[in-house]
Amino acid sequence: MDTKTTSIVAYITLIGLIIALCAGDKEGARFHLNQALVIWLFGLLSVIPCIGQIWAIFIFVCWIMGLIAAINQEEKPVPLIGGITLIK
């Protein structure tokens, strides 16, 4: 897969993230792979009662922003959690 396809697939479900990590262009799409992983991991916090619903809305907005950035081939970090780097 090329860089743009890998970046887009990384945002589409956890299985897409795993496929992008294994079969995609890791060097070119490293930023979006990292953003998708951080969004997915922080999305797990949405199971917390009451606050989790608000957090889930925030994570959904971050996911949309990341997906749009991947489609436009931009490296814009998502708000609040975008500065976290898990994949180096």
HTML snippet that shows the backbone in 3Dmol.js (N, CA, C, O; Angstrom):
<script src="https://3Dmol.org/build/3Dmol-min.js"></script>
<div id="view" style="width:600px;height:400px;position:relative"></div>
<script>
const pdb = `
ATOM      1  N   MET A   1       0.833  -1.179   0.000  1.00  0.00           N
ATOM      2  CA  MET A   1       0.000   0.000   0.000  1.00  0.00           C
ATOM      3  C   MET A   1       0.881   1.248   0.000  1.00  0.00           C
ATOM      4  O   MET A   1       1.967   1.256   0.579  1.00  0.00           O
ATOM      5  N   ASP A   2       0.407   2.275  -0.644  1.00  0.00           N
ATOM      6  CA  ASP A   2       1.155   3.532  -0.638  1.00  0.00           C
ATOM      7  C   ASP A   2       0.871   4.302   0.652  1.00  0.00           C
ATOM      8  O   ASP A   2       0.070   3.868   1.480  1.00  0.00           O
ATOM      9  N   THR A   3       1.523   5.425   0.811  1.00  0.00           N
ATOM     10  CA  THR A   3       1.438   6.194   2.050  1.00  0.00           C
ATOM     11  C   THR A   3       0.027   6.684   2.342  1.00  0.00           C
ATOM     12  O   THR A   3      -0.440   6.575   3.476  1.00  0.00           O
ATOM     13  N   LYS A   4      -0.656   7.221   1.342  1.00  0.00           N
ATOM     14  CA  LYS A   4      -2.000   7.761   1.554  1.00  0.00           C
ATOM     15  C   LYS A   4      -2.977   6.655   1.945  1.00  0.00           C
ATOM     16  O   LYS A   4      -3.771   6.831   2.869  1.00  0.00           O
ATOM     17  N   THR A   5      -2.927   5.530   1.258  1.00  0.00           N
ATOM     18  CA  THR A   5      -3.817   4.416   1.564  1.00  0.00           C
ATOM     19  C   THR A   5      -3.549   3.875   2.960  1.00  0.00           C
ATOM     20  O   THR A   5      -4.482   3.587   3.709  1.00  0.00           O
ATOM     21  N   THR A   6      -2.278   3.738   3.309  1.00  0.00           N
ATOM     22  CA  THR A   6      -1.919   3.258   4.640  1.00  0.00           C
ATOM     23  C   THR A   6      -2.437   4.204   5.707  1.00  0.00           C
ATOM     24  O   THR A   6      -2.946   3.756   6.735  1.00  0.00           O
ATOM     25  N   SER A   7      -2.316   5.503   5.482  1.00  0.00           N
ATOM     26  CA  SER A   7      -2.781   6.498   6.447  1.00  0.00           C
ATOM     27  C   SER A   7      -4.284   6.420   6.650  1.00  0.00           C
ATOM     28  O   SER A   7      -4.760   6.502   7.782  1.00  0.00           O
ATOM     29  N   ILE A   8      -5.033   6.264   5.574  1.00  0.00           N
ATOM     30  CA  ILE A   8      -6.495   6.211   5.662  1.00  0.00           C
ATOM     31  C   ILE A   8      -6.950   4.911   6.325  1.00  0.00           C
ATOM     32  O   ILE A   8      -7.832   4.931   7.183  1.00  0.00           O
ATOM     33  N   VAL A   9      -6.354   3.781   5.933  1.00  0.00           N
ATOM     34  CA  VAL A   9      -6.742   2.485   6.481  1.00  0.00           C
ATOM     35  C   VAL A   9      -6.457   2.417   7.981  1.00  0.00           C
ATOM     36  O   VAL A   9      -7.177   1.741   8.715  1.00  0.00           O
ATOM     37  N   ALA A  10      -5.419   3.109   8.441  1.00  0.00           N
ATOM     38  CA  ALA A  10      -5.069   3.094   9.863  1.00  0.00           C
ATOM     39  C   ALA A  10      -6.194   3.642  10.734  1.00  0.00           C
ATOM     40  O   ALA A  10      -6.347   3.206  11.875  1.00  0.00           O
ATOM     41  N   TYR A  11      -6.972   4.571  10.233  1.00  0.00           N
ATOM     42  CA  TYR A  11      -8.057   5.163  11.015  1.00  0.00           C
ATOM     43  C   TYR A  11      -9.329   4.325  11.000  1.00  0.00           C
ATOM     44  O   TYR A  11     -10.222   4.559  11.815  1.00  0.00           O
ATOM     45  N   ILE A  12      -9.435   3.361  10.099  1.00  0.00           N
ATOM     46  CA  ILE A  12     -10.671   2.598   9.948  1.00  0.00           C
ATOM     47  C   ILE A  12     -10.561   1.303  10.751  1.00  0.00           C
ATOM     48  O   ILE A  12      -9.927   0.346  10.306  1.00  0.00           O
ATOM     49  N   THR A  13     -11.155   1.275  11.888  1.00  0.00           N
ATOM     50  CA  THR A  13     -11.226   0.168  12.846  1.00  0.00           C
ATOM     51  C   THR A  13      -9.852  -0.301  13.325  1.00  0.00           C
ATOM     52  O   THR A  13      -8.821   0.071  12.765  1.00  0.00           O
ATOM     53  N   LEU A  14      -9.864  -1.103  14.345  1.00  0.00           N
ATOM     54  CA  LEU A  14      -8.630  -1.653  14.902  1.00  0.00           C
ATOM     55  C   LEU A  14      -7.978  -2.626  13.917  1.00  0.00           C
ATOM     56  O   LEU A  14      -6.753  -2.690  13.820  1.00  0.00           O
ATOM     57  N   ILE A  15      -8.789  -3.369  13.199  1.00  0.00           N
ATOM     58  CA  ILE A  15      -8.247  -4.307  12.211  1.00  0.00           C
ATOM     59  C   ILE A  15      -7.532  -3.536  11.104  1.00  0.00           C
ATOM     60  O   ILE A  15      -6.485  -3.973  10.627  1.00  0.00           O
ATOM     61  N   GLY A  16      -8.080  -2.405  10.693  1.00  0.00           N
ATOM     62  CA  GLY A  16      -7.408  -1.569   9.695  1.00  0.00           C
ATOM     63  C   GLY A  16      -6.075  -1.056  10.203  1.00  0.00           C
ATOM     64  O   GLY A  16      -5.108  -0.982   9.445  1.00  0.00           O
ATOM     65  N   LEU A  17      -6.015  -0.701  11.482  1.00  0.00           N
ATOM     66  CA  LEU A  17      -4.763  -0.242  12.077  1.00  0.00           C
ATOM     67  C   LEU A  17      -3.725  -1.357  12.062  1.00  0.00           C
ATOM     68  O   LEU A  17      -2.562  -1.115  11.741  1.00  0.00           O
ATOM     69  N   ILE A  18      -4.131  -2.564  12.402  1.00  0.00           N
ATOM     70  CA  ILE A  18      -3.202  -3.698  12.404  1.00  0.00           C
ATOM     71  C   ILE A  18      -2.735  -4.009  10.995  1.00  0.00           C
ATOM     72  O   ILE A  18      -1.555  -4.291  10.787  1.00  0.00           O
ATOM     73  N   ILE A  19      -3.633  -3.965  10.026  1.00  0.00           N
ATOM     74  CA  ILE A  19      -3.253  -4.204   8.628  1.00  0.00           C
ATOM     75  C   ILE A  19      -2.278  -3.134   8.154  1.00  0.00           C
ATOM     76  O   ILE A  19      -1.295  -3.439   7.480  1.00  0.00           O
ATOM     77  N   ALA A  20      -2.549  -1.881   8.505  1.00  0.00           N
ATOM     78  CA  ALA A  20      -1.669  -0.788   8.101  1.00  0.00           C
ATOM     79  C   ALA A  20      -0.288  -0.926   8.748  1.00  0.00           C
ATOM     80  O   ALA A  20       0.725  -0.619   8.120  1.00  0.00           O
ATOM     81  N   LEU A  21      -0.248  -1.384   9.989  1.00  0.00           N
ATOM     82  CA  LEU A  21       1.035  -1.581  10.659  1.00  0.00           C
ATOM     83  C   LEU A  21       1.839  -2.718  10.032  1.00  0.00           C
ATOM     84  O   LEU A  21       3.063  -2.642   9.935  1.00  0.00           O
ATOM     85  N   CYS A  22       1.139  -3.771   9.608  1.00  0.00           N
ATOM     86  CA  CYS A  22       1.830  -4.948   9.066  1.00  0.00           C
ATOM     87  C   CYS A  22       2.156  -4.830   7.580  1.00  0.00           C
ATOM     88  O   CYS A  22       3.256  -5.181   7.155  1.00  0.00           O
ATOM     89  N   ALA A  23       1.208  -4.339   6.793  1.00  0.00           N
ATOM     90  CA  ALA A  23       1.368  -4.400   5.345  1.00  0.00           C
ATOM     91  C   ALA A  23       1.575  -3.054   4.678  1.00  0.00           C
ATOM     92  O   ALA A  23       1.837  -3.000   3.476  1.00  0.00           O
ATOM     93  N   GLY A  24       1.467  -1.986   5.413  1.00  0.00           N
ATOM     94  CA  GLY A  24       1.512  -0.670   4.787  1.00  0.00           C
ATOM     95  C   GLY A  24       2.899  -0.057   4.757  1.00  0.00           C
ATOM     96  O   GLY A  24       3.882  -0.651   5.200  1.00  0.00           O
ATOM     97  N   ASP A  25       2.943   1.138   4.225  1.00  0.00           N
ATOM     98  CA  ASP A  25       4.168   1.932   4.157  1.00  0.00           C
ATOM     99  C   ASP A  25       4.374   2.596   5.518  1.00  0.00           C
ATOM    100  O   ASP A  25       3.887   3.701   5.758  1.00  0.00           O
ATOM    101  N   LYS A  26       5.098   1.916   6.401  1.00  0.00           N
ATOM    102  CA  LYS A  26       5.245   2.396   7.777  1.00  0.00           C
ATOM    103  C   LYS A  26       6.051   3.681   7.871  1.00  0.00           C
ATOM    104  O   LYS A  26       5.760   4.533   8.710  1.00  0.00           O
ATOM    105  N   GLU A  27       7.038   3.829   7.039  1.00  0.00           N
ATOM    106  CA  GLU A  27       7.885   5.024   7.107  1.00  0.00           C
ATOM    107  C   GLU A  27       7.125   6.277   6.691  1.00  0.00           C
ATOM    108  O   GLU A  27       7.218   7.305   7.361  1.00  0.00           O
ATOM    109  N   GLY A  28       6.387   6.206   5.614  1.00  0.00           N
ATOM    110  CA  GLY A  28       5.672   7.373   5.112  1.00  0.00           C
ATOM    111  C   GLY A  28       4.439   7.724   5.922  1.00  0.00           C
ATOM    112  O   GLY A  28       4.059   8.892   5.999  1.00  0.00           O
ATOM    113  N   ALA A  29       3.812   6.730   6.523  1.00  0.00           N
ATOM    114  CA  ALA A  29       2.555   6.946   7.228  1.00  0.00           C
ATOM    115  C   ALA A  29       2.725   6.844   8.743  1.00  0.00           C
ATOM    116  O   ALA A  29       1.738   6.684   9.462  1.00  0.00           O
ATOM    117  N   ARG A  30       3.933   6.931   9.228  1.00  0.00           N
ATOM    118  CA  ARG A  30       4.207   6.766  10.659  1.00  0.00           C
ATOM    119  C   ARG A  30       3.389   7.743  11.512  1.00  0.00           C
ATOM    120  O   ARG A  30       2.868   7.365  12.562  1.00  0.00           O
ATOM    121  N   PHE A  31       3.277   8.985  11.068  1.00  0.00           N
ATOM    122  CA  PHE A  31       2.527   9.994  11.826  1.00  0.00           C
ATOM    123  C   PHE A  31       1.079   9.563  12.007  1.00  0.00           C
ATOM    124  O   PHE A  31       0.555   9.609  13.119  1.00  0.00           O
ATOM    125  N   HIS A  32       0.428   9.145  10.927  1.00  0.00           N
ATOM    126  CA  HIS A  32      -0.983   8.776  11.004  1.00  0.00           C
ATOM    127  C   HIS A  32      -1.178   7.437  11.708  1.00  0.00           C
ATOM    128  O   HIS A  32      -2.202   7.233  12.359  1.00  0.00           O
ATOM    129  N   LEU A  33      -0.226   6.527  11.592  1.00  0.00           N
ATOM    130  CA  LEU A  33      -0.310   5.286  12.349  1.00  0.00           C
ATOM    131  C   LEU A  33      -0.271   5.587  13.845  1.00  0.00           C
ATOM    132  O   LEU A  33      -1.030   5.008  14.623  1.00  0.00           O
ATOM    133  N   ASN A  34       0.614   6.490  14.239  1.00  0.00           N
ATOM    134  CA  ASN A  34       0.713   6.878  15.643  1.00  0.00           C
ATOM    135  C   ASN A  34      -0.571   7.569  16.106  1.00  0.00           C
ATOM    136  O   ASN A  34      -1.090   7.254  17.177  1.00  0.00           O
ATOM    137  N   GLN A  35      -1.081   8.498  15.317  1.00  0.00           N
ATOM    138  CA  GLN A  35      -2.307   9.219  15.698  1.00  0.00           C
ATOM    139  C   GLN A  35      -3.477   8.255  15.852  1.00  0.00           C
ATOM    140  O   GLN A  35      -4.243   8.360  16.810  1.00  0.00           O
ATOM    141  N   ALA A  36      -3.623   7.315  14.917  1.00  0.00           N
ATOM    142  CA  ALA A  36      -4.724   6.353  14.984  1.00  0.00           C
ATOM    143  C   ALA A  36      -4.601   5.465  16.213  1.00  0.00           C
ATOM    144  O   ALA A  36      -5.605   5.158  16.857  1.00  0.00           O
ATOM    145  N   LEU A  37      -3.390   5.051  16.545  1.00  0.00           N
ATOM    146  CA  LEU A  37      -3.176   4.214  17.725  1.00  0.00           C
ATOM    147  C   LEU A  37      -3.498   4.978  19.007  1.00  0.00           C
ATOM    148  O   LEU A  37      -4.131   4.431  19.910  1.00  0.00           O
ATOM    149  N   VAL A  38      -3.074   6.225  19.092  1.00  0.00           N
ATOM    150  CA  VAL A  38      -3.364   7.045  20.273  1.00  0.00           C
ATOM    151  C   VAL A  38      -4.864   7.282  20.403  1.00  0.00           C
ATOM    152  O   VAL A  38      -5.409   7.189  21.503  1.00  0.00           O
ATOM    153  N   ILE A  39      -5.534   7.584  19.305  1.00  0.00           N
ATOM    154  CA  ILE A  39      -6.985   7.795  19.341  1.00  0.00           C
ATOM    155  C   ILE A  39      -7.695   6.519  19.791  1.00  0.00           C
ATOM    156  O   ILE A  39      -8.624   6.582  20.596  1.00  0.00           O
ATOM    157  N   TRP A  40      -7.272   5.374  19.285  1.00  0.00           N
ATOM    158  CA  TRP A  40      -7.898   4.108  19.663  1.00  0.00           C
ATOM    159  C   TRP A  40      -7.683   3.823  21.145  1.00  0.00           C
ATOM    160  O   TRP A  40      -8.622   3.443  21.844  1.00  0.00           O
ATOM    161  N   LEU A  41      -6.457   4.004  21.630  1.00  0.00           N
ATOM    162  CA  LEU A  41      -6.172   3.723  23.039  1.00  0.00           C
ATOM    163  C   LEU A  41      -6.920   4.667  23.974  1.00  0.00           C
ATOM    164  O   LEU A  41      -7.459   4.227  24.990  1.00  0.00           O
ATOM    165  N   PHE A  42      -6.961   5.949  23.652  1.00  0.00           N
ATOM    166  CA  PHE A  42      -7.699   6.891  24.489  1.00  0.00           C
ATOM    167  C   PHE A  42      -9.204   6.692  24.354  1.00  0.00           C
ATOM    168  O   PHE A  42      -9.958   7.079  25.247  1.00  0.00           O
ATOM    169  N   GLY A  43      -9.643   6.103  23.270  1.00  0.00           N
ATOM    170  CA  GLY A  43     -11.054   5.789  23.098  1.00  0.00           C
ATOM    171  C   GLY A  43     -11.530   4.735  24.083  1.00  0.00           C
ATOM    172  O   GLY A  43     -12.721   4.651  24.379  1.00  0.00           O
ATOM    173  N   LEU A  44     -10.611   3.937  24.587  1.00  0.00           N
ATOM    174  CA  LEU A  44     -10.978   2.931  25.582  1.00  0.00           C
ATOM    175  C   LEU A  44     -11.458   3.564  26.884  1.00  0.00           C
ATOM    176  O   LEU A  44     -12.174   2.930  27.659  1.00  0.00           O
ATOM    177  N   LEU A  45     -11.064   4.809  27.121  1.00  0.00           N
ATOM    178  CA  LEU A  45     -11.505   5.511  28.328  1.00  0.00           C
ATOM    179  C   LEU A  45     -12.983   5.900  28.282  1.00  0.00           C
ATOM    180  O   LEU A  45     -13.534   6.355  29.285  1.00  0.00           O
ATOM    181  N   SER A  46     -13.611   5.729  27.155  1.00  0.00           N
ATOM    182  CA  SER A  46     -15.016   6.120  27.036  1.00  0.00           C
ATOM    183  C   SER A  46     -15.960   5.167  27.761  1.00  0.00           C
ATOM    184  O   SER A  46     -17.164   5.416  27.804  1.00  0.00           O
ATOM    185  N   VAL A  47     -15.446   4.091  28.327  1.00  0.00           N
ATOM    186  CA  VAL A  47     -16.297   3.167  29.085  1.00  0.00           C
ATOM    187  C   VAL A  47     -16.566   3.672  30.502  1.00  0.00           C
ATOM    188  O   VAL A  47     -17.382   3.093  31.219  1.00  0.00           O
ATOM    189  N   ILE A  48     -15.891   4.741  30.908  1.00  0.00           N
ATOM    190  CA  ILE A  48     -16.114   5.332  32.229  1.00  0.00           C
ATOM    191  C   ILE A  48     -17.509   5.954  32.252  1.00  0.00           C
ATOM    192  O   ILE A  48     -17.857   6.722  31.355  1.00  0.00           O
ATOM    193  N   PRO A  49     -18.310   5.630  33.271  1.00  0.00           N
ATOM    194  CA  PRO A  49     -19.671   6.179  33.326  1.00  0.00           C
ATOM    195  C   PRO A  49     -19.684   7.714  33.375  1.00  0.00           C
ATOM    196  O   PRO A  49     -18.779   8.327  33.941  1.00  0.00           O
ATOM    197  N   CYS A  50     -20.673   8.304  32.804  1.00  0.00           N
ATOM    198  CA  CYS A  50     -20.942   9.754  32.760  1.00  0.00           C
ATOM    199  C   CYS A  50     -19.889  10.517  31.947  1.00  0.00           C
ATOM    200  O   CYS A  50     -20.193  11.012  30.861  1.00  0.00           O
ATOM    201  N   ILE A  51     -18.699  10.613  32.441  1.00  0.00           N
ATOM    202  CA  ILE A  51     -17.642  11.353  31.744  1.00  0.00           C
ATOM    203  C   ILE A  51     -17.286  10.652  30.437  1.00  0.00           C
ATOM    204  O   ILE A  51     -16.880  11.305  29.475  1.00  0.00           O
ATOM    205  N   GLY A  52     -17.433   9.341  30.395  1.00  0.00           N
ATOM    206  CA  GLY A  52     -17.091   8.563  29.210  1.00  0.00           C
ATOM    207  C   GLY A  52     -17.877   8.958  27.977  1.00  0.00           C
ATOM    208  O   GLY A  52     -17.357   8.886  26.863  1.00  0.00           O
ATOM    209  N   GLN A  53     -19.117   9.373  28.155  1.00  0.00           N
ATOM    210  CA  GLN A  53     -19.928   9.777  27.009  1.00  0.00           C
ATOM    211  C   GLN A  53     -19.385  11.048  26.382  1.00  0.00           C
ATOM    212  O   GLN A  53     -19.307  11.159  25.158  1.00  0.00           O
ATOM    213  N   ILE A  54     -19.015  11.996  27.209  1.00  0.00           N
ATOM    214  CA  ILE A  54     -18.423  13.243  26.695  1.00  0.00           C
ATOM    215  C   ILE A  54     -17.084  12.935  26.046  1.00  0.00           C
ATOM    216  O   ILE A  54     -16.758  13.474  24.988  1.00  0.00           O
ATOM    217  N   TRP A  55     -16.309  12.067  26.685  1.00  0.00           N
ATOM    218  CA  TRP A  55     -14.999  11.677  26.147  1.00  0.00           C
ATOM    219  C   TRP A  55     -15.164  10.971  24.803  1.00  0.00           C
ATOM    220  O   TRP A  55     -14.365  11.185  23.892  1.00  0.00           O
ATOM    221  N   ALA A  56     -16.186  10.137  24.670  1.00  0.00           N
ATOM    222  CA  ALA A  56     -16.427   9.424  23.412  1.00  0.00           C
ATOM    223  C   ALA A  56     -16.723  10.403  22.281  1.00  0.00           C
ATOM    224  O   ALA A  56     -16.275  10.196  21.153  1.00  0.00           O
ATOM    225  N   ILE A  57     -17.462  11.453  22.566  1.00  0.00           N
ATOM    226  CA  ILE A  57     -17.745  12.469  21.549  1.00  0.00           C
ATOM    227  C   ILE A  57     -16.455  13.164  21.143  1.00  0.00           C
ATOM    228  O   ILE A  57     -16.222  13.393  19.956  1.00  0.00           O
ATOM    229  N   PHE A  58     -15.609  13.503  22.122  1.00  0.00           N
ATOM    230  CA  PHE A  58     -14.327  14.139  21.834  1.00  0.00           C
ATOM    231  C   PHE A  58     -13.446  13.220  20.981  1.00  0.00           C
ATOM    232  O   PHE A  58     -12.831  13.674  20.017  1.00  0.00           O
ATOM    233  N   ILE A  59     -13.384  11.940  21.330  1.00  0.00           N
ATOM    234  CA  ILE A  59     -12.571  10.984  20.579  1.00  0.00           C
ATOM    235  C   ILE A  59     -13.114  10.831  19.158  1.00  0.00           C
ATOM    236  O   ILE A  59     -12.336  10.712  18.212  1.00  0.00           O
ATOM    237  N   PHE A  60     -14.431  10.834  18.998  1.00  0.00           N
ATOM    238  CA  PHE A  60     -15.020  10.739  17.658  1.00  0.00           C
ATOM    239  C   PHE A  60     -14.630  11.947  16.805  1.00  0.00           C
ATOM    240  O   PHE A  60     -14.302  11.800  15.628  1.00  0.00           O
ATOM    241  N   VAL A  61     -14.665  13.132  17.399  1.00  0.00           N
ATOM    242  CA  VAL A  61     -14.258  14.344  16.679  1.00  0.00           C
ATOM    243  C   VAL A  61     -12.772  14.262  16.306  1.00  0.00           C
ATOM    244  O   VAL A  61     -12.386  14.640  15.200  1.00  0.00           O
ATOM    245  N   CYS A  62     -11.946  13.768  17.228  1.00  0.00           N
ATOM    246  CA  CYS A  62     -10.513  13.593  16.933  1.00  0.00           C
ATOM    247  C   CYS A  62     -10.313  12.595  15.788  1.00  0.00           C
ATOM    248  O   CYS A  62      -9.457  12.787  14.925  1.00  0.00           O
ATOM    249  N   TRP A  63     -11.117  11.529  15.797  1.00  0.00           N
ATOM    250  CA  TRP A  63     -11.019  10.515  14.746  1.00  0.00           C
ATOM    251  C   TRP A  63     -11.360  11.118  13.379  1.00  0.00           C
ATOM    252  O   TRP A  63     -10.667  10.870  12.393  1.00  0.00           O
ATOM    253  N   ILE A  64     -12.429  11.909  13.333  1.00  0.00           N
ATOM    254  CA  ILE A  64     -12.823  12.572  12.085  1.00  0.00           C
ATOM    255  C   ILE A  64     -11.726  13.526  11.616  1.00  0.00           C
ATOM    256  O   ILE A  64     -11.389  13.557  10.433  1.00  0.00           O
ATOM    257  N   MET A  65     -11.167  14.308  12.551  1.00  0.00           N
ATOM    258  CA  MET A  65     -10.101  15.252  12.185  1.00  0.00           C
ATOM    259  C   MET A  65      -8.866  14.514  11.651  1.00  0.00           C
ATOM    260  O   MET A  65      -8.248  14.950  10.680  1.00  0.00           O
ATOM    261  N   GLY A  66      -8.517  13.403  12.289  1.00  0.00           N
ATOM    262  CA  GLY A  66      -7.377  12.614  11.835  1.00  0.00           C
ATOM    263  C   GLY A  66      -7.617  12.000  10.473  1.00  0.00           C
ATOM    264  O   GLY A  66      -6.721  11.986   9.629  1.00  0.00           O
ATOM    265  N   LEU A  67      -8.816  11.491  10.252  1.00  0.00           N
ATOM    266  CA  LEU A  67      -9.153  10.890   8.962  1.00  0.00           C
ATOM    267  C   LEU A  67      -9.113  11.930   7.848  1.00  0.00           C
ATOM    268  O   LEU A  67      -8.602  11.658   6.761  1.00  0.00           O
ATOM    269  N   ILE A  68      -9.643  13.104   8.110  1.00  0.00           N
ATOM    270  CA  ILE A  68      -9.614  14.171   7.099  1.00  0.00           C
ATOM    271  C   ILE A  68      -8.171  14.593   6.810  1.00  0.00           C
ATOM    272  O   ILE A  68      -7.819  14.850   5.659  1.00  0.00           O
ATOM    273  N   ALA A  69      -7.341  14.665   7.845  1.00  0.00           N
ATOM    274  CA  ALA A  69      -5.932  15.010   7.646  1.00  0.00           C
ATOM    275  C   ALA A  69      -5.226  13.937   6.820  1.00  0.00           C
ATOM    276  O   ALA A  69      -4.378  14.255   5.987  1.00  0.00           O
ATOM    277  N   ALA A  70      -5.569  12.672   7.045  1.00  0.00           N
ATOM    278  CA  ALA A  70      -4.967  11.583   6.267  1.00  0.00           C
ATOM    279  C   ALA A  70      -5.397  11.648   4.806  1.00  0.00           C
ATOM    280  O   ALA A  70      -4.586  11.423   3.907  1.00  0.00           O
ATOM    281  N   ILE A  71      -6.658  11.952   4.570  1.00  0.00           N
ATOM    282  CA  ILE A  71      -7.158  12.059   3.194  1.00  0.00           C
ATOM    283  C   ILE A  71      -6.465  13.205   2.463  1.00  0.00           C
ATOM    284  O   ILE A  71      -6.136  13.088   1.282  1.00  0.00           O
ATOM    285  N   ASN A  72      -6.243  14.316   3.172  1.00  0.00           N
ATOM    286  CA  ASN A  72      -5.584  15.480   2.567  1.00  0.00           C
ATOM    287  C   ASN A  72      -4.064  15.400   2.618  1.00  0.00           C
ATOM    288  O   ASN A  72      -3.381  16.325   2.178  1.00  0.00           O
ATOM    289  N   GLN A  73      -3.535  14.322   3.141  1.00  0.00           N
ATOM    290  CA  GLN A  73      -2.095  14.087   3.279  1.00  0.00           C
ATOM    291  C   GLN A  73      -1.415  15.196   4.073  1.00  0.00           C
ATOM    292  O   GLN A  73      -0.343  15.672   3.698  1.00  0.00           O
ATOM    293  N   GLU A  74      -2.040  15.601   5.164  1.00  0.00           N
ATOM    294  CA  GLU A  74      -1.478  16.602   6.059  1.00  0.00           C
ATOM    295  C   GLU A  74      -1.052  15.917   7.353  1.00  0.00           C
ATOM    296  O   GLU A  74      -1.598  14.876   7.718  1.00  0.00           O
ATOM    297  N   GLU A  75      -0.092  16.493   8.034  1.00  0.00           N
ATOM    298  CA  GLU A  75       0.338  15.960   9.323  1.00  0.00           C
ATOM    299  C   GLU A  75      -0.057  16.933  10.426  1.00  0.00           C
ATOM    300  O   GLU A  75       0.794  17.578  11.038  1.00  0.00           O
ATOM    301  N   LYS A  76      -1.374  17.029  10.672  1.00  0.00           N
ATOM    302  CA  LYS A  76      -1.901  17.895  11.718  1.00  0.00           C
ATOM    303  C   LYS A  76      -2.264  17.026  12.915  1.00  0.00           C
ATOM    304  O   LYS A  76      -3.093  16.124  12.795  1.00  0.00           O
ATOM    305  N   PRO A  77      -1.651  17.288  14.073  1.00  0.00           N
ATOM    306  CA  PRO A  77      -2.009  16.485  15.254  1.00  0.00           C
ATOM    307  C   PRO A  77      -3.409  16.835  15.748  1.00  0.00           C
ATOM    308  O   PRO A  77      -3.862  17.973  15.624  1.00  0.00           O
ATOM    309  N   VAL A  78      -4.074  15.849  16.302  1.00  0.00           N
ATOM    310  CA  VAL A  78      -5.405  16.081  16.861  1.00  0.00           C
ATOM    311  C   VAL A  78      -5.264  16.832  18.178  1.00  0.00           C
ATOM    312  O   VAL A  78      -4.211  16.759  18.811  1.00  0.00           O
ATOM    313  N   PRO A  79      -6.302  17.554  18.608  1.00  0.00           N
ATOM    314  CA  PRO A  79      -6.188  18.336  19.842  1.00  0.00           C
ATOM    315  C   PRO A  79      -6.025  17.452  21.086  1.00  0.00           C
ATOM    316  O   PRO A  79      -6.524  16.328  21.137  1.00  0.00           O
ATOM    317  N   LEU A  80      -5.344  17.968  22.044  1.00  0.00           N
ATOM    318  CA  LEU A  80      -5.152  17.408  23.378  1.00  0.00           C
ATOM    319  C   LEU A  80      -4.294  16.141  23.413  1.00  0.00           C
ATOM    320  O   LEU A  80      -3.368  16.071  24.221  1.00  0.00           O
ATOM    321  N   ILE A  81      -4.560  15.148  22.579  1.00  0.00           N
ATOM    322  CA  ILE A  81      -3.817  13.893  22.642  1.00  0.00           C
ATOM    323  C   ILE A  81      -2.868  13.712  21.455  1.00  0.00           C
ATOM    324  O   ILE A  81      -2.173  12.699  21.373  1.00  0.00           O
ATOM    325  N   GLY A  82      -2.832  14.657  20.560  1.00  0.00           N
ATOM    326  CA  GLY A  82      -2.030  14.522  19.341  1.00  0.00           C
ATOM    327  C   GLY A  82      -0.530  14.582  19.545  1.00  0.00           C
ATOM    328  O   GLY A  82       0.224  14.144  18.676  1.00  0.00           O
ATOM    329  N   GLY A  83      -0.082  15.108  20.662  1.00  0.00           N
ATOM    330  CA  GLY A  83       1.346  15.229  20.906  1.00  0.00           C
ATOM    331  C   GLY A  83       1.994  13.968  21.459  1.00  0.00           C
ATOM    332  O   GLY A  83       3.214  13.922  21.615  1.00  0.00           O
ATOM    333  N   ILE A  84       1.204  12.947  21.757  1.00  0.00           N
ATOM    334  CA  ILE A  84       1.718  11.702  22.313  1.00  0.00           C
ATOM    335  C   ILE A  84       2.280  10.842  21.189  1.00  0.00           C
ATOM    336  O   ILE A  84       1.609  10.605  20.184  1.00  0.00           O
ATOM    337  N   THR A  85       3.513  10.377  21.363  1.00  0.00           N
ATOM    338  CA  THR A  85       4.166   9.547  20.344  1.00  0.00           C
ATOM    339  C   THR A  85       4.382   8.151  20.902  1.00  0.00           C
ATOM    340  O   THR A  85       5.114   7.983  21.877  1.00  0.00           O
ATOM    341  N   LEU A  86       3.762   7.155  20.304  1.00  0.00           N
ATOM    342  CA  LEU A  86       3.945   5.767  20.701  1.00  0.00           C
ATOM    343  C   LEU A  86       4.782   5.001  19.686  1.00  0.00           C
ATOM    344  O   LEU A  86       5.503   4.072  20.049  1.00  0.00           O
ATOM    345  N   ILE A  87       4.690   5.382  18.428  1.00  0.00           N
ATOM    346  CA  ILE A  87       5.446   4.715  17.355  1.00  0.00           C
ATOM    347  C   ILE A  87       6.558   5.665  16.927  1.00  0.00           C
ATOM    348  O   ILE A  87       6.296   6.775  16.465  1.00  0.00           O
ATOM    349  N   LYS A  88       7.786   5.223  17.082  1.00  0.00           N
ATOM    350  CA  LYS A  88       8.920   6.075  16.731  1.00  0.00           C
ATOM    351  C   LYS A  88       9.508   5.695  15.408  1.00  0.00           C
ATOM    352  O   LYS A  88      10.473   6.315  14.962  1.00  0.00           O
TER     353      LYS A  88
END
`;
const viewer = $3Dmol.createViewer("view");
viewer.addModel(pdb, "pdb");
viewer.setStyle({}, {cartoon: {color: "spectrum"}});
viewer.zoomTo();
viewer.render();
</script>
